[in-house]
Amino acid sequence: MNTNLNISNSEYNDLISKKAEKSPILKNIFFAFVIGGLICMLGQFIFNQMLNLNIDNEKASIITSISLIFIGAFLTAINVYSRLGKIAGAGSTIPITGFSNSVVSPAIEFKSEGYVLGIGANMFKIAGPVLVYGITTSVILGFIYYIFNYIF
Amino acid sequence: MEILIEYGKVFLTGGIICTIGQILIDKTKITPARILTLFVTLGVILGFLGIYEPIYEFGKCGASVPISGFGYSLYKGTVKAIAEQGFIGIFTGGVSATAGGIAAAIVFGFLASLFAKPTIK
């Protein structure tokens, strides 16, 4: 490799834009749709198996989430999920397995910085905002629901 | 036949939700991390507006497995806890309903980090 690193920013940007493939949107959408759909079908399969075991809806759906989170964590740990993500894009980010990936991936990455400030502090780097906004919104809207249904 | 239709609806619903996310990533500068945050918040709001319920009835896990379904669970759990516990349910319901998933992600994440080696990028 004969790479000259003494180049200006604009030269660098030109180089990158030449090298970077144009994002083929239709192809991305196709894979996001198919892989996202398949992950949901896997969830439905687990859910149906739980119903067959006479487990109620609520528990079955919790077990489904936990199972998918386990699968996401496992595939992240063996470095398969990131490869899947390159093809699937949002199809692997948006399902709950992607949430799991967003927790597990920084946990592994920051391991070298220690158990508390590495793994512990970075685990929720991406999932943290998800919980902050999800929980805050649900408390605010829950409050509005409470006022309209129990006070008026 | 019935089971095929059921899985078809799951595939369709989950696929469409992921497609919306993919279009947002490709057409705007929203990063995947922001997409997750946006979708969970939308799930809560659509739950509140009564829009996510029929989507869930149609698509089952196709609506509950995407992260927007996590938002929907947060809201549904809040409503259920309010019915059972009154005012305090506003604070306890959401996290209670999603506790299994959150705890699983933390524990599996921690365990995975013990055994997996970071990849060199």
Chai-1 contact restraints between the chains, C-beta under 6 A:
chainA,res_idxA,chainB,res_idxB,connection_type,confidence,min_distance_angstrom,max_distance_angstrom,comment,restraint_id
A,S23,B,D26,contact,1.0,0.0,6.0,A-B,restraint_1
A,I25,B,D26,contact,1.0,0.0,6.0,A-B,restraint_2
A,N28,B,Q22,contact,1.0,0.0,6.0,A-B,restraint_3
A,N28,B,D26,contact,1.0,0.0,6.0,A-B,restraint_4
A,I29,B,T19,contact,1.0,0.0,6.0,A-B,restraint_5
A,I29,B,Q22,contact,1.0,0.0,6.0,A-B,restraint_6
A,A32,B,C18,contact,1.0,0.0,6.0,A-B,restraint_7
A,A32,B,T19,contact,1.0,0.0,6.0,A-B,restraint_8
A,A32,B,Q22,contact,1.0,0.0,6.0,A-B,restraint_9
A,F33,B,G15,contact,1.0,0.0,6.0,A-B,restraint_10
A,F33,B,T19,contact,1.0,0.0,6.0,A-B,restraint_11
A,G36,B,G14,contact,1.0,0.0,6.0,A-B,restraint_12
A,G36,B,G15,contact,1.0,0.0,6.0,A-B,restraint_13
A,G36,B,C18,contact,1.0,0.0,6.0,A-B,restraint_14
A,G37,B,F11,contact,1.0,0.0,6.0,A-B,restraint_15
A,G37,B,G14,contact,1.0,0.0,6.0,A-B,restraint_16
A,G37,B,G15,contact,1.0,0.0,6.0,A-B,restraint_17
A,C40,B,V10,contact,1.0,0.0,6.0,A-B,restraint_18
A,C40,B,G14,contact,1.0,0.0,6.0,A-B,restraint_19
A,C40,B,C61,contact,1.0,0.0,6.0,A-B,restraint_20
A,C40,B,G62,contact,1.0,0.0,6.0,A-B,restraint_21
A,C40,B,V65,contact,1.0,0.0,6.0,A-B,restraint_22
A,M41,B,Y7,contact,1.0,0.0,6.0,A-B,restraint_23
A,M41,B,V10,contact,1.0,0.0,6.0,A-B,restraint_24
A,M41,B,F11,contact,1.0,0.0,6.0,A-B,restraint_25
A,G43,B,C61,contact,1.0,0.0,6.0,A-B,restraint_26
A,G43,B,V65,contact,1.0,0.0,6.0,A-B,restraint_27
A,Q44,B,V10,contact,1.0,0.0,6.0,A-B,restraint_28
A,Q44,B,K60,contact,1.0,0.0,6.0,A-B,restraint_29
A,Q44,B,C61,contact,1.0,0.0,6.0,A-B,restraint_30
A,F47,B,C61,contact,1.0,0.0,6.0,A-B,restraint_31
A,I62,B,G100,contact,1.0,0.0,6.0,A-B,restraint_32
A,S65,B,G101,contact,1.0,0.0,6.0,A-B,restraint_33
A,I66,B,G100,contact,1.0,0.0,6.0,A-B,restraint_34
A,I66,B,A104,contact,1.0,0.0,6.0,A-B,restraint_35
A,I69,B,G101,contact,1.0,0.0,6.0,A-B,restraint_36
A,I69,B,A104,contact,1.0,0.0,6.0,A-B,restraint_37
A,I69,B,A105,contact,1.0,0.0,6.0,A-B,restraint_38
A,F70,B,F108,contact,1.0,0.0,6.0,A-B,restraint_39
A,A73,B,F108,contact,1.0,0.0,6.0,A-B,restraint_40
A,A73,B,A112,contact,1.0,0.0,6.0,A-B,restraint_41
A,A77,B,A112,contact,1.0,0.0,6.0,A-B,restraint_42
A,A77,B,A116,contact,1.0,0.0,6.0,A-B,restraint_43
A,N79,B,T119,contact,1.0,0.0,6.0,A-B,restraint_44
A,G89,B,Q22,contact,1.0,0.0,6.0,A-B,restraint_45
A,A90,B,C18,contact,1.0,0.0,6.0,A-B,restraint_46
A,A90,B,G21,contact,1.0,0.0,6.0,A-B,restraint_47
A,A90,B,Q22,contact,1.0,0.0,6.0,A-B,restraint_48
A,A90,B,I25,contact,1.0,0.0,6.0,A-B,restraint_49
A,G91,B,C18,contact,1.0,0.0,6.0,A-B,restraint_50
A,T93,B,P32,contact,1.0,0.0,6.0,A-B,restraint_51
A,I94,B,C18,contact,1.0,0.0,6.0,A-B,restraint_52
A,I94,B,G21,contact,1.0,0.0,6.0,A-B,restraint_53
A,I94,B,P66,contact,1.0,0.0,6.0,A-B,restraint_54
A,I94,B,I67,contact,1.0,0.0,6.0,A-B,restraint_55
A,P95,B,V65,contact,1.0,0.0,6.0,A-B,restraint_56
A,P95,B,P66,contact,1.0,0.0,6.0,A-B,restraint_57
A,I96,B,V65,contact,1.0,0.0,6.0,A-B,restraint_58
A,F99,B,I67,contact,1.0,0.0,6.0,A-B,restraint_59
A,S100,B,A105,contact,1.0,0.0,6.0,A-B,restraint_60
A,V103,B,A105,contact,1.0,0.0,6.0,A-B,restraint_61
A,V103,B,G109,contact,1.0,0.0,6.0,A-B,restraint_62
A,V104,B,G109,contact,1.0,0.0,6.0,A-B,restraint_63
A,V104,B,A112,contact,1.0,0.0,6.0,A-B,restraint_64
A,A107,B,G109,contact,1.0,0.0,6.0,A-B,restraint_65
A,A107,B,S113,contact,1.0,0.0,6.0,A-B,restraint_66
A,I108,B,S113,contact,1.0,0.0,6.0,A-B,restraint_67
A,I108,B,A116,contact,1.0,0.0,6.0,A-B,restraint_68
A,I108,B,P118,contact,1.0,0.0,6.0,A-B,restraint_69
A,E109,B,P118,contact,1.0,0.0,6.0,A-B,restraint_70
A,K111,B,S113,contact,1.0,0.0,6.0,A-B,restraint_71
A,K111,B,P118,contact,1.0,0.0,6.0,A-B,restraint_72
A,I119,B,S113,contact,1.0,0.0,6.0,A-B,restraint_73
A,M123,B,G109,contact,1.0,0.0,6.0,A-B,restraint_74
A,I126,B,A33,contact,1.0,0.0,6.0,A-B,restraint_75
A,P129,B,T37,contact,1.0,0.0,6.0,A-B,restraint_76
A,V130,B,L36,contact,1.0,0.0,6.0,A-B,restraint_77
A,V130,B,T37,contact,1.0,0.0,6.0,A-B,restraint_78
A,V130,B,V40,contact,1.0,0.0,6.0,A-B,restraint_79
A,Y133,B,T37,contact,1.0,0.0,6.0,A-B,restraint_80
A,Y133,B,T41,contact,1.0,0.0,6.0,A-B,restraint_81
A,G134,B,V40,contact,1.0,0.0,6.0,A-B,restraint_82
A,G134,B,G71,contact,1.0,0.0,6.0,A-B,restraint_83
A,G134,B,L74,contact,1.0,0.0,6.0,A-B,restraint_84
A,I135,B,G94,contact,1.0,0.0,6.0,A-B,restraint_85
A,T137,B,T41,contact,1.0,0.0,6.0,A-B,restraint_86
A,T137,B,V44,contact,1.0,0.0,6.0,A-B,restraint_87
A,S138,B,V44,contact,1.0,0.0,6.0,A-B,restraint_88
A,S138,B,L74,contact,1.0,0.0,6.0,A-B,restraint_89
A,S138,B,Y75,contact,1.0,0.0,6.0,A-B,restraint_90
A,S138,B,T78,contact,1.0,0.0,6.0,A-B,restraint_91
A,S138,B,G94,contact,1.0,0.0,6.0,A-B,restraint_92
A,V139,B,I90,contact,1.0,0.0,6.0,A-B,restraint_93
A,L141,B,F48,contact,1.0,0.0,6.0,A-B,restraint_94
A,G142,B,T78,contact,1.0,0.0,6.0,A-B,restraint_95
A,G142,B,I90,contact,1.0,0.0,6.0,A-B,restraint_96
A,F143,B,I90,contact,1.0,0.0,6.0,A-B,restraint_97
A,Y146,B,I82,contact,1.0,0.0,6.0,A-B,restraint_98
A,Y146,B,I90,contact,1.0,0.0,6.0,A-B,restraint_99
